[in-house]
């Protein structure tokens, strides 16, 4: 029996504190999509958060009584999911299941997480599992909140996986391919690693197409907020300078023979001499901040003034600078190279994923006005080994193209099953506080290692097994 097609998608974006409602209904041969947006303000997954989400759901039901909410696909931000690849020695199936459970228990607090797994690769010695996980307490609380407002959750997934679902649905040629998705929005971007049609990794960038300036090159160091680390370095510098000054003053305690006495002391002939004040050390040329001198004088200890702080672009030596572009296309290309650099860095930094399927190309989702950039990037294909191509998803509605993760929420049953947490799983998920005896209530039968405690000694040996293949 085929499951009934999903007609509603809800995306809770904890990064922007928004809730997106995406519903569909048949209108002849085509589907009509309705989109609604609501906002809230609360710390993610705090008690206040669930209250605010409940209010948003209640208001939506009241204003849209005809919306089909009996079975919805719930999408969460990428930050709510854990993804990993785990290598297990190839033995009998029961022992491999137990070995995987033991490995995950050693790596993570598995009692608090709900795991999905998929054997992605196997040879004679090692089996590689792709793993995804979400917090059980979060899933339980979301399930409770939605149920209390008569909304049924068919499954839970995350944004990068849902976006991949949309791409696989709209481009059948990619359904079993290995590739990288570069989804560029106005103010942010997302890099998604797909191996054999499955989303196994992702990385978010805090900048988007707005940095593709036509008349200037965007300094990379201004795109990331490292204010906390910069403040630590800044305070350390000031403390070092203050210590150096104190030590210099302490050294001059007694005048050497033939030298004038220190300030306030009598010289040999009875005359007072003055010592010139120690020169104030110059600020480092590579300091990234401007200081408020008046505020610094008011405080005995140095304190960083956050209001009105201006961060300057880092000055690089000439040999590290690229030639200045001479036209608009050149400036836009220099800015687009930041996306290229970070995409290649993410690929190079995840050999465990690329080993399961080397990416064939990088498919970029951004407005067509920037299509000329691909030819410019691909001229350097020999250097980085990957082609950058526009994402080909055919003629689709602009609303769909701008919200691919919402559109992909309708197809969670067809693709990326590894990343879906179904309603049948949510029914068995309970937080620790529900256990009356104070023991861990999350140790349900479905999560226990097969074979129970009698395999404990075997598990200890397996957990320390050499996974590099060097053993006999």
C-alpha positions as a LaTeX table, in Angstrom:
\begin{tabular}{lrrr}
\hline
Residue & $x$ (\AA) & $y$ (\AA) & $z$ (\AA) \\
\hline
Unk1 & 0.00 & 0.00 & 0.00 \\
Unk2 & 1.27 & 3.47 & $-0.92$ \\
Unk3 & 1.25 & 6.18 & 1.70 \\
Unk4 & $-0.99$ & 9.13 & 1.12 \\
Unk5 & 0.91 & 12.05 & $-0.39$ \\
Unk6 & 1.82 & 14.79 & 2.03 \\
Unk7 & $-0.02$ & 18.06 & 1.54 \\
Unk8 & 1.54 & 20.31 & 4.18 \\
Unk9 & 5.10 & 21.21 & 5.17 \\
Unk10 & 6.12 & 23.21 & 8.24 \\
Unk11 & 9.67 & 24.53 & 8.53 \\
Unk12 & 10.82 & 25.84 & 11.93 \\
Unk13 & 13.87 & 27.99 & 11.23 \\
Unk14 & 15.52 & 28.53 & 14.61 \\
Unk15 & 18.33 & 30.57 & 13.01 \\
Unk16 & 15.96 & 33.32 & 11.86 \\
Unk17 & 13.20 & 32.63 & 14.42 \\
Unk18 & 10.54 & 32.05 & 11.77 \\
Unk19 & 7.96 & 29.36 & 11.01 \\
Unk20 & 7.14 & 28.62 & 7.36 \\
Unk21 & 3.86 & 26.98 & 6.32 \\
Unk22 & 3.73 & 25.45 & 2.84 \\
Unk23 & 0.56 & 23.71 & 1.69 \\
Unk24 & $-0.57$ & 22.32 & $-1.63$ \\
Unk25 & $-3.76$ & 21.24 & $-3.32$ \\
Unk26 & $-4.64$ & 19.86 & $-6.73$ \\
Unk27 & $-5.98$ & 22.31 & $-9.31$ \\
Unk28 & $-6.50$ & 20.25 & $-12.43$ \\
Unk29 & $-3.22$ & 18.83 & $-13.70$ \\
Unk30 & $-1.10$ & 21.20 & $-11.61$ \\
Unk31 & $-0.55$ & 21.75 & $-7.95$ \\
Unk32 & $-1.20$ & 25.07 & $-6.28$ \\
Unk33 & 1.09 & 26.10 & $-3.44$ \\
Unk34 & 0.25 & 28.42 & $-0.59$ \\
Unk35 & 2.97 & 29.98 & 1.53 \\
Unk36 & 2.66 & 31.68 & 4.92 \\
Unk37 & 5.30 & 33.02 & 7.26 \\
Unk38 & 5.14 & 33.68 & 11.00 \\
Unk39 & 7.77 & 34.83 & 13.46 \\
Unk40 & 8.52 & 34.30 & 17.14 \\
Unk41 & 11.28 & 35.20 & 19.58 \\
Unk42 & 12.64 & 32.61 & 22.01 \\
Unk43 & 15.77 & 30.64 & 22.75 \\
Unk44 & 15.71 & 27.44 & 20.64 \\
Unk45 & 14.01 & 24.49 & 22.34 \\
Unk46 & 13.53 & 26.20 & 25.67 \\
Unk47 & 10.13 & 25.91 & 27.47 \\
Unk48 & 9.29 & 29.38 & 26.13 \\
Unk49 & 10.12 & 28.19 & 22.61 \\
Unk50 & 7.48 & 25.45 & 22.68 \\
Unk51 & 4.91 & 27.89 & 24.04 \\
Unk52 & 5.64 & 30.35 & 21.25 \\
Unk53 & 5.50 & 27.61 & 18.59 \\
Unk54 & 2.17 & 26.48 & 20.04 \\
Unk55 & 0.81 & 30.04 & 19.70 \\
Unk56 & 1.99 & 30.20 & 16.08 \\
Unk57 & 0.31 & 26.88 & 15.27 \\
Unk58 & $-2.90$ & 27.95 & 17.00 \\
Unk59 & $-3.03$ & 31.23 & 15.04 \\
Unk60 & $-2.41$ & 29.44 & 11.76 \\
Unk61 & $-5.18$ & 26.91 & 12.37 \\
Unk62 & $-7.57$ & 29.70 & 13.31 \\
Unk63 & $-6.77$ & 31.77 & 10.21 \\
Unk64 & $-6.59$ & 28.81 & 7.81 \\
Unk65 & $-9.19$ & 26.26 & 8.95 \\
Unk66 & $-9.12$ & 24.52 & 5.54 \\
Unk67 & $-5.38$ & 23.75 & 5.64 \\
Unk68 & $-4.69$ & 19.96 & 5.63 \\
Unk69 & $-2.76$ & 19.43 & 8.86 \\
Unk70 & $-3.56$ & 15.82 & 9.71 \\
Unk71 & $-0.14$ & 14.65 & 8.45 \\
Unk72 & 2.54 & 17.29 & 8.02 \\
Unk73 & 6.19 & 17.05 & 7.13 \\
Unk74 & 8.20 & 18.91 & 9.76 \\
Unk75 & 11.55 & 20.44 & 8.75 \\
Unk76 & 14.06 & 21.72 & 11.30 \\
Unk77 & 17.23 & 23.77 & 10.94 \\
Unk78 & 20.46 & 21.94 & 10.14 \\
Unk79 & 21.82 & 22.76 & 13.59 \\
Unk80 & 19.38 & 20.28 & 15.16 \\
Unk81 & 20.85 & 17.18 & 13.51 \\
Unk82 & 24.04 & 15.19 & 13.94 \\
Unk83 & 25.58 & 13.47 & 10.91 \\
Unk84 & 28.58 & 11.15 & 10.88 \\
Unk85 & 30.21 & 8.16 & 9.18 \\
Unk86 & 31.37 & 5.22 & 11.31 \\
Unk87 & 33.63 & 2.32 & 10.34 \\
Unk88 & 32.88 & $-1.13$ & 11.79 \\
Unk89 & 34.88 & $-4.36$ & 11.28 \\
Unk90 & 33.02 & $-6.88$ & 9.15 \\
Unk91 & 31.84 & $-9.81$ & 11.29 \\
Unk92 & 28.45 & $-11.46$ & 11.70 \\
Unk93 & 25.40 & $-9.22$ & 11.55 \\
Unk94 & 24.50 & $-9.41$ & 15.25 \\
Unk95 & 28.02 & $-8.52$ & 16.33 \\
Unk96 & 28.15 & $-5.66$ & 13.79 \\
Unk97 & 24.91 & $-4.23$ & 15.18 \\
Unk98 & 26.30 & $-4.44$ & 18.67 \\
Unk99 & 29.61 & $-2.95$ & 17.55 \\
Unk100 & 27.86 & 0.02 & 15.95 \\
Unk101 & 25.79 & 0.61 & 19.09 \\
Unk102 & 28.94 & 0.46 & 21.24 \\
Unk103 & 30.83 & 2.82 & 18.93 \\
Unk104 & 28.02 & 5.38 & 18.95 \\
Unk105 & 27.77 & 5.08 & 22.72 \\
Unk106 & 31.49 & 5.82 & 23.03 \\
Unk107 & 31.36 & 8.75 & 20.62 \\
Unk108 & 28.10 & 10.32 & 21.79 \\
Unk109 & 25.63 & 10.18 & 24.64 \\
Unk110 & 23.44 & 7.75 & 22.75 \\
Unk111 & 20.85 & 7.64 & 25.54 \\
Unk112 & 19.80 & 11.20 & 24.62 \\
Unk113 & 19.83 & 10.74 & 20.84 \\
Unk114 & 17.63 & 8.96 & 18.35 \\
Unk115 & 19.82 & 7.38 & 15.64 \\
Unk116 & 19.13 & 6.39 & 12.06 \\
Unk117 & 21.76 & 4.40 & 10.17 \\
Unk118 & 22.53 & 3.20 & 6.67 \\
Unk119 & 25.33 & 0.92 & 5.44 \\
Unk120 & 26.93 & 3.06 & 2.77 \\
Unk121 & 29.96 & 0.94 & 1.87 \\
Unk122 & 31.42 & $-2.47$ & 2.68 \\
Unk123 & 34.57 & $-4.37$ & 1.78 \\
Unk124 & 36.12 & $-7.54$ & 3.20 \\
Unk125 & 37.42 & $-5.84$ & 6.32 \\
Unk126 & 35.37 & $-2.74$ & 7.09 \\
Unk127 & 31.76 & $-1.62$ & 6.75 \\
Unk128 & 31.03 & 2.11 & 6.68 \\
Unk129 & 27.74 & 3.32 & 8.15 \\
Unk130 & 26.23 & 6.74 & 7.58 \\
Unk131 & 24.50 & 7.93 & 10.74 \\
Unk132 & 22.08 & 10.74 & 11.57 \\
Unk133 & 20.65 & 11.62 & 14.97 \\
Unk134 & 18.36 & 14.07 & 16.72 \\
Unk135 & 17.72 & 14.68 & 20.40 \\
Unk136 & 14.95 & 12.50 & 21.79 \\
Unk137 & 13.70 & 15.17 & 24.16 \\
Unk138 & 13.39 & 17.68 & 21.32 \\
Unk139 & 11.45 & 15.21 & 19.16 \\
Unk140 & 9.16 & 14.30 & 22.03 \\
Unk141 & 8.41 & 17.94 & 22.93 \\
Unk142 & 7.72 & 18.87 & 19.31 \\
Unk143 & 5.44 & 15.85 & 18.94 \\
Unk144 & 3.58 & 16.85 & 22.11 \\
Unk145 & 3.25 & 20.50 & 21.06 \\
Unk146 & 1.89 & 19.67 & 17.60 \\
Unk147 & $-0.49$ & 16.99 & 18.90 \\
Unk148 & $-1.94$ & 19.39 & 21.46 \\
Unk149 & $-3.00$ & 21.62 & 18.52 \\
Unk150 & $-4.48$ & 18.73 & 16.50 \\
Unk151 & $-1.58$ & 18.63 & 14.04 \\
Unk152 & $-0.07$ & 15.25 & 13.20 \\
Unk153 & 3.62 & 14.91 & 12.37 \\
Unk154 & 4.22 & 12.36 & 9.64 \\
Unk155 & 8.01 & 12.70 & 9.85 \\
Unk156 & 10.81 & 15.05 & 10.90 \\
Unk157 & 13.86 & 15.95 & 8.77 \\
Unk158 & 16.31 & 18.83 & 8.39 \\
Unk159 & 16.65 & 21.62 & 5.83 \\
Unk160 & 19.64 & 20.36 & 3.81 \\
Unk161 & 18.10 & 16.93 & 3.37 \\
Unk162 & 14.75 & 18.42 & 2.32 \\
Unk163 & 16.51 & 20.69 & $-0.19$ \\
Unk164 & 18.24 & 17.66 & $-1.71$ \\
Unk165 & 14.84 & 15.95 & $-1.97$ \\
Unk166 & 13.60 & 18.83 & $-4.10$ \\
Unk167 & 16.62 & 18.64 & $-6.41$ \\
Unk168 & 16.27 & 14.87 & $-6.85$ \\
Unk169 & 12.56 & 15.24 & $-7.60$ \\
Unk170 & 13.10 & 18.00 & $-10.18$ \\
Unk171 & 16.19 & 16.47 & $-11.82$ \\
Unk172 & 15.92 & 12.70 & $-12.23$ \\
Unk173 & 19.50 & 12.41 & $-13.54$ \\
Unk174 & 20.88 & 13.21 & $-10.10$ \\
Unk175 & 18.90 & 10.65 & $-8.10$ \\
Unk176 & 21.80 & 8.21 & $-7.72$ \\
Unk177 & 24.64 & 10.64 & $-8.34$ \\
Unk178 & 27.32 & 12.05 & $-6.04$ \\
Unk179 & 27.62 & 15.82 & $-6.15$ \\
Unk180 & 27.75 & 19.01 & $-4.11$ \\
Unk181 & 24.89 & 21.50 & $-3.83$ \\
Unk182 & 25.76 & 25.15 & $-3.30$ \\
Unk183 & 22.53 & 26.92 & $-2.39$ \\
Unk184 & 23.13 & 30.69 & $-2.34$ \\
Unk185 & 20.47 & 32.92 & $-0.82$ \\
Unk186 & 20.63 & 36.69 & $-0.35$ \\
Unk187 & 22.31 & 36.71 & 3.06 \\
Unk188 & 23.52 & 33.15 & 3.58 \\
Unk189 & 24.59 & 30.04 & 1.70 \\
Unk190 & 24.58 & 26.31 & 2.29 \\
Unk191 & 27.02 & 23.67 & 1.04 \\
Unk192 & 25.51 & 20.17 & 0.91 \\
Unk193 & 27.47 & 16.95 & 0.28 \\
Unk194 & 25.45 & 14.27 & $-1.51$ \\
Unk195 & 26.81 & 10.74 & $-2.01$ \\
Unk196 & 24.83 & 8.38 & $-4.23$ \\
Unk197 & 21.66 & 10.40 & $-3.83$ \\
Unk198 & 21.86 & 10.73 & $-0.03$ \\
Unk199 & 22.62 & 13.85 & 1.99 \\
Unk200 & 25.54 & 13.02 & 4.28 \\
Unk201 & 26.94 & 16.42 & 5.23 \\
Unk202 & 26.41 & 20.16 & 5.09 \\
Unk203 & 28.03 & 23.47 & 6.01 \\
Unk204 & 26.52 & 26.94 & 6.36 \\
Unk205 & 28.13 & 30.23 & 5.31 \\
Unk206 & 27.06 & 33.56 & 6.89 \\
Unk207 & 27.06 & 35.42 & 3.57 \\
Unk208 & 25.11 & 35.15 & 0.34 \\
Unk209 & 24.64 & 36.73 & $-3.09$ \\
Unk210 & 24.63 & 40.23 & $-1.59$ \\
Unk211 & 28.44 & 40.13 & $-1.47$ \\
Unk212 & 28.67 & 39.86 & $-5.28$ \\
Unk213 & 29.47 & 43.56 & $-5.59$ \\
Unk214 & 30.11 & 45.07 & $-9.02$ \\
Unk215 & 32.54 & 47.82 & $-8.03$ \\
Unk216 & 34.62 & 46.51 & $-5.12$ \\
Unk217 & 36.11 & 43.34 & $-3.69$ \\
Unk218 & 34.67 & 42.12 & $-0.40$ \\
Unk219 & 37.36 & 41.38 & 2.26 \\
Unk220 & 36.83 & 37.84 & 3.50 \\
Unk221 & 37.70 & 38.55 & 7.13 \\
Unk222 & 34.76 & 40.98 & 7.40 \\
Unk223 & 32.25 & 38.24 & 6.54 \\
Unk224 & 32.70 & 36.25 & 9.75 \\
Unk225 & 31.90 & 37.33 & 13.27 \\
Unk226 & 34.86 & 36.39 & 15.46 \\
Unk227 & 34.25 & 39.17 & 17.98 \\
Unk228 & 34.69 & 36.92 & 21.03 \\
Unk229 & 38.06 & 35.60 & 19.92 \\
Unk230 & 39.19 & 39.03 & 18.76 \\
Unk231 & 38.31 & 40.48 & 22.15 \\
Unk232 & 40.44 & 37.86 & 23.91 \\
Unk233 & 43.40 & 38.63 & 21.66 \\
Unk234 & 42.92 & 42.36 & 22.11 \\
Unk235 & 42.87 & 42.14 & 25.92 \\
Unk236 & 45.93 & 39.87 & 25.86 \\
Unk237 & 47.83 & 42.43 & 23.81 \\
Unk238 & 46.95 & 45.25 & 26.17 \\
Unk239 & 47.94 & 43.23 & 29.23 \\
Unk240 & 51.27 & 42.35 & 27.60 \\
Unk241 & 51.94 & 46.04 & 26.85 \\
Unk242 & 51.05 & 47.09 & 30.38 \\
Unk243 & 53.33 & 44.41 & 31.84 \\
Unk244 & 56.21 & 45.48 & 29.62 \\
Unk245 & 55.88 & 49.09 & 30.82 \\
Unk246 & 55.84 & 48.08 & 34.49 \\
Unk247 & 58.91 & 45.93 & 34.11 \\
Unk248 & 60.80 & 48.74 & 32.33 \\
Unk249 & 60.07 & 51.13 & 35.22 \\
Unk250 & 61.06 & 48.58 & 37.86 \\
Unk251 & 64.48 & 47.98 & 36.29 \\
Unk252 & 65.59 & 51.60 & 36.90 \\
Unk253 & 65.80 & 51.52 & 40.70 \\
Unk254 & 69.38 & 52.66 & 41.37 \\
Unk255 & 71.46 & 54.97 & 39.21 \\
Unk256 & 74.55 & 53.51 & 37.65 \\
Unk257 & 77.91 & 55.16 & 38.22 \\
Unk258 & 78.15 & 58.33 & 36.14 \\
Unk259 & 74.37 & 58.36 & 35.42 \\
Unk260 & 71.80 & 60.82 & 36.84 \\
Unk261 & 69.67 & 59.73 & 39.75 \\
Unk262 & 66.06 & 58.57 & 39.33 \\
Unk263 & 63.17 & 60.98 & 39.53 \\
Unk264 & 62.74 & 62.39 & 43.07 \\
Unk265 & 66.23 & 61.32 & 44.24 \\
Unk266 & 69.20 & 63.63 & 44.90 \\
Unk267 & 72.20 & 63.52 & 42.60 \\
Unk268 & 75.72 & 63.58 & 43.92 \\
Unk269 & 75.91 & 67.39 & 43.70 \\
Unk270 & 72.60 & 67.84 & 45.52 \\
Unk271 & 70.55 & 68.77 & 42.45 \\
Unk272 & 67.37 & 66.98 & 41.46 \\
Unk273 & 67.23 & 65.45 & 38.01 \\
Unk274 & 64.22 & 64.36 & 35.98 \\
Unk275 & 63.74 & 61.18 & 34.05 \\
Unk276 & 61.94 & 61.45 & 30.73 \\
Unk277 & 58.72 & 59.37 & 30.73 \\
Unk278 & 58.88 & 56.04 & 28.93 \\
Unk279 & 57.54 & 56.31 & 25.39 \\
Unk280 & 54.05 & 54.95 & 24.87 \\
Unk281 & 54.19 & 51.81 & 22.69 \\
Unk282 & 52.74 & 52.19 & 19.25 \\
Unk283 & 49.65 & 50.23 & 18.32 \\
Unk284 & 50.30 & 47.26 & 16.10 \\
Unk285 & 49.76 & 48.01 & 12.47 \\
Unk286 & 47.59 & 44.92 & 12.05 \\
Unk287 & 45.19 & 45.78 & 14.89 \\
Unk288 & 41.67 & 45.13 & 13.62 \\
Unk289 & 39.88 & 47.54 & 15.93 \\
Unk290 & 39.64 & 51.21 & 16.71 \\
Unk291 & 39.70 & 52.16 & 20.38 \\
Unk292 & 37.78 & 54.69 & 22.38 \\
Unk293 & 40.66 & 56.49 & 24.15 \\
Unk294 & 38.39 & 58.45 & 26.51 \\
Unk295 & 36.77 & 55.27 & 27.79 \\
Unk296 & 40.18 & 53.68 & 28.19 \\
Unk297 & 41.38 & 56.56 & 30.35 \\
Unk298 & 38.32 & 56.36 & 32.59 \\
Unk299 & 38.96 & 52.71 & 33.44 \\
Unk300 & 42.04 & 51.60 & 35.33 \\
Unk301 & 41.79 & 48.18 & 33.71 \\
Unk302 & 41.42 & 47.99 & 29.95 \\
Unk303 & 37.90 & 47.21 & 28.74 \\
Unk304 & 36.75 & 46.76 & 25.17 \\
Unk305 & 34.15 & 49.29 & 24.06 \\
Unk306 & 31.56 & 47.49 & 21.95 \\
Unk307 & 29.37 & 50.44 & 21.06 \\
Unk308 & 30.53 & 52.20 & 17.95 \\
Unk309 & 33.29 & 49.67 & 17.38 \\
Unk310 & 34.52 & 49.53 & 13.82 \\
Unk311 & 36.33 & 46.56 & 12.43 \\
Unk312 & 38.81 & 47.29 & 9.66 \\
Unk313 & 39.73 & 44.92 & 6.86 \\
Unk314 & 43.00 & 43.13 & 7.42 \\
Unk315 & 45.94 & 44.57 & 5.48 \\
Unk316 & 47.73 & 41.97 & 3.39 \\
Unk317 & 51.20 & 42.26 & 1.84 \\
Unk318 & 51.33 & 42.94 & $-1.87$ \\
Unk319 & 52.49 & 39.46 & $-2.80$ \\
Unk320 & 49.26 & 38.05 & $-1.31$ \\
Unk321 & 46.97 & 40.39 & $-3.25$ \\
Unk322 & 45.35 & 39.54 & $-6.56$ \\
Unk323 & 45.24 & 42.07 & $-9.40$ \\
Unk324 & 42.45 & 44.61 & $-9.05$ \\
Unk325 & 39.61 & 43.89 & $-11.52$ \\
Unk326 & 38.95 & 46.39 & $-14.29$ \\
Unk327 & 35.25 & 45.72 & $-14.97$ \\
Unk328 & 32.06 & 44.70 & $-13.18$ \\
Unk329 & 32.29 & 41.07 & $-14.20$ \\
Unk330 & 35.80 & 40.92 & $-12.76$ \\
Unk331 & 34.71 & 42.32 & $-9.40$ \\
Unk332 & 31.79 & 39.89 & $-9.20$ \\
Unk333 & 34.07 & 36.99 & $-10.06$ \\
Unk334 & 36.55 & 37.93 & $-7.32$ \\
Unk335 & 33.69 & 37.98 & $-4.81$ \\
Unk336 & 32.26 & 34.69 & $-6.10$ \\
Unk337 & 35.66 & 33.07 & $-5.55$ \\
Unk338 & 34.87 & 33.13 & $-1.81$ \\
Unk339 & 32.05 & 30.63 & $-2.41$ \\
Unk340 & 34.37 & 28.52 & $-4.58$ \\
Unk341 & 37.09 & 28.53 & $-1.91$ \\
Unk342 & 34.78 & 27.47 & 0.91 \\
Unk343 & 33.13 & 24.78 & $-1.21$ \\
Unk344 & 36.50 & 23.24 & $-2.03$ \\
Unk345 & 37.54 & 23.51 & 1.64 \\
Unk346 & 34.42 & 21.65 & 2.78 \\
Unk347 & 34.98 & 18.90 & 0.21 \\
Unk348 & 38.64 & 18.51 & 1.16 \\
Unk349 & 37.78 & 18.48 & 4.87 \\
Unk350 & 35.32 & 15.58 & 4.60 \\
Unk351 & 37.20 & 12.60 & 3.13 \\
Unk352 & 34.93 & 10.22 & 5.03 \\
Unk353 & 31.98 & 11.41 & 2.93 \\
Unk354 & 33.72 & 11.81 & $-0.42$ \\
Unk355 & 35.09 & 8.25 & $-0.06$ \\
Unk356 & 31.47 & 7.04 & $-0.30$ \\
Unk357 & 30.99 & 8.88 & $-3.58$ \\
Unk358 & 33.39 & 11.36 & $-5.18$ \\
Unk359 & 31.46 & 14.48 & $-6.26$ \\
Unk360 & 31.03 & 14.79 & $-10.01$ \\
Unk361 & 30.32 & 18.53 & $-9.99$ \\
Unk362 & 29.13 & 21.44 & $-7.86$ \\
Unk363 & 25.59 & 22.54 & $-8.71$ \\
Unk364 & 24.85 & 26.12 & $-7.74$ \\
Unk365 & 21.39 & 27.48 & $-7.02$ \\
Unk366 & 21.39 & 31.26 & $-7.51$ \\
Unk367 & 19.70 & 33.76 & $-9.87$ \\
Unk368 & 20.34 & 33.32 & $-13.60$ \\
Unk369 & 21.86 & 36.81 & $-13.89$ \\
Unk370 & 25.06 & 35.36 & $-12.42$ \\
Unk371 & 25.38 & 32.49 & $-14.91$ \\
Unk372 & 28.40 & 34.11 & $-16.61$ \\
Unk373 & 30.43 & 33.34 & $-13.47$ \\
Unk374 & 30.47 & 29.60 & $-14.13$ \\
Unk375 & 32.54 & 29.94 & $-17.30$ \\
Unk376 & 35.04 & 32.14 & $-15.45$ \\
Unk377 & 35.34 & 29.65 & $-12.58$ \\
Unk378 & 35.63 & 26.62 & $-14.86$ \\
Unk379 & 38.63 & 28.13 & $-16.60$ \\
Unk380 & 40.49 & 27.08 & $-13.44$ \\
Unk381 & 38.99 & 23.58 & $-13.41$ \\
Unk382 & 42.42 & 21.99 & $-13.86$ \\
Unk383 & 43.53 & 23.59 & $-10.59$ \\
Unk384 & 40.65 & 22.46 & $-8.38$ \\
Unk385 & 39.32 & 19.49 & $-10.37$ \\
Unk386 & 35.59 & 20.28 & $-10.16$ \\
Unk387 & 33.16 & 21.99 & $-12.48$ \\
Unk388 & 30.67 & 24.53 & $-11.17$ \\
Unk389 & 27.35 & 24.32 & $-12.99$ \\
Unk390 & 23.97 & 26.02 & $-12.60$ \\
Unk391 & 21.38 & 23.84 & $-10.89$ \\
Unk392 & 19.10 & 22.51 & $-13.62$ \\
Unk393 & 15.63 & 21.93 & $-12.18$ \\
Unk394 & 13.59 & 22.90 & $-15.22$ \\
Unk395 & 10.79 & 25.44 & $-15.38$ \\
Unk396 & 9.43 & 25.77 & $-11.88$ \\
Unk397 & 7.48 & 28.41 & $-10.05$ \\
Unk398 & 9.61 & 31.19 & $-8.54$ \\
Unk399 & 8.13 & 30.46 & $-5.11$ \\
Unk400 & 9.32 & 26.86 & $-5.40$ \\
Unk401 & 12.79 & 27.86 & $-6.57$ \\
Unk402 & 13.28 & 30.24 & $-3.63$ \\
Unk403 & 12.03 & 27.67 & $-1.10$ \\
Unk404 & 13.42 & 24.37 & $-2.31$ \\
Unk405 & 13.67 & 22.94 & 1.20 \\
Unk406 & 9.91 & 23.49 & 1.66 \\
Unk407 & 9.13 & 21.88 & $-1.69$ \\
Unk408 & 11.40 & 18.95 & $-0.82$ \\
Unk409 & 9.41 & 18.37 & 2.35 \\
Unk410 & 6.64 & 16.84 & 0.23 \\
Unk411 & 9.01 & 14.07 & $-0.96$ \\
Unk412 & 10.55 & 12.80 & 2.26 \\
Unk413 & 9.01 & 9.38 & 1.68 \\
Unk414 & 10.73 & 9.01 & $-1.70$ \\
Unk415 & 14.28 & 10.18 & $-0.95$ \\
Unk416 & 16.82 & 10.41 & 1.86 \\
Unk417 & 15.15 & 7.89 & 4.13 \\
Unk418 & 18.27 & 7.94 & 6.32 \\
Unk419 & 17.46 & 11.50 & 7.38 \\
Unk420 & 13.77 & 11.01 & 8.20 \\
Unk421 & 12.44 & 10.44 & 11.71 \\
Unk422 & 8.97 & 8.99 & 11.20 \\
Unk423 & 5.89 & 9.26 & 13.37 \\
Unk424 & 6.19 & 5.59 & 14.38 \\
Unk425 & 9.59 & 6.43 & 15.89 \\
Unk426 & 8.30 & 9.53 & 17.65 \\
Unk427 & 5.67 & 7.52 & 19.51 \\
Unk428 & 8.42 & 5.52 & 21.24 \\
Unk429 & 10.54 & 8.53 & 22.13 \\
Unk430 & 10.30 & 9.81 & 25.69 \\
Unk431 & 12.53 & 12.20 & 27.63 \\
Unk432 & 14.48 & 11.08 & 30.70 \\
Unk433 & 12.17 & 12.88 & 33.11 \\
Unk434 & 9.34 & 10.47 & 32.29 \\
Unk435 & 11.09 & 7.60 & 34.12 \\
Unk436 & 9.57 & 7.26 & 37.58 \\
Unk437 & 12.48 & 5.23 & 38.94 \\
Unk438 & 15.02 & 7.88 & 37.98 \\
Unk439 & 16.75 & 5.54 & 35.57 \\
Unk440 & 17.36 & 6.35 & 31.95 \\
Unk441 & 13.96 & 6.11 & 30.27 \\
Unk442 & 15.47 & 6.37 & 26.81 \\
Unk443 & 16.81 & 2.82 & 26.87 \\
Unk444 & 13.90 & 1.30 & 24.99 \\
Unk445 & 14.12 & $-2.08$ & 23.35 \\
Unk446 & 14.44 & $-0.52$ & 19.92 \\
Unk447 & 17.67 & 1.23 & 21.00 \\
Unk448 & 19.30 & $-1.62$ & 22.94 \\
Unk449 & 22.16 & $-3.48$ & 21.30 \\
Unk450 & 20.93 & $-6.77$ & 19.89 \\
Unk451 & 21.87 & $-9.62$ & 22.17 \\
Unk452 & 21.68 & $-7.54$ & 25.36 \\
Unk453 & 24.27 & $-7.58$ & 28.10 \\
Unk454 & 25.69 & $-11.02$ & 27.33 \\
Unk455 & 27.74 & $-9.45$ & 24.52 \\
Unk456 & 29.38 & $-6.91$ & 26.88 \\
Unk457 & 32.84 & $-8.44$ & 26.73 \\
Unk458 & 32.60 & $-8.77$ & 22.95 \\
Unk459 & 31.64 & $-5.13$ & 22.68 \\
Unk460 & 34.72 & $-4.03$ & 24.61 \\
Unk461 & 36.97 & $-5.92$ & 22.22 \\
Unk462 & 35.14 & $-4.64$ & 19.14 \\
Unk463 & 35.18 & $-1.02$ & 20.32 \\
Unk464 & 38.99 & $-1.11$ & 20.47 \\
Unk465 & 39.42 & $-2.97$ & 17.18 \\
Unk466 & 41.91 & $-1.47$ & 14.75 \\
Unk467 & 39.75 & 0.04 & 11.99 \\
Unk468 & 42.64 & 1.04 & 9.77 \\
Unk469 & 42.89 & $-2.39$ & 8.23 \\
Unk470 & 46.38 & $-2.99$ & 9.61 \\
Unk471 & 45.32 & $-5.95$ & 11.72 \\
Unk472 & 45.23 & $-9.57$ & 10.61 \\
\hline
\end{tabular}
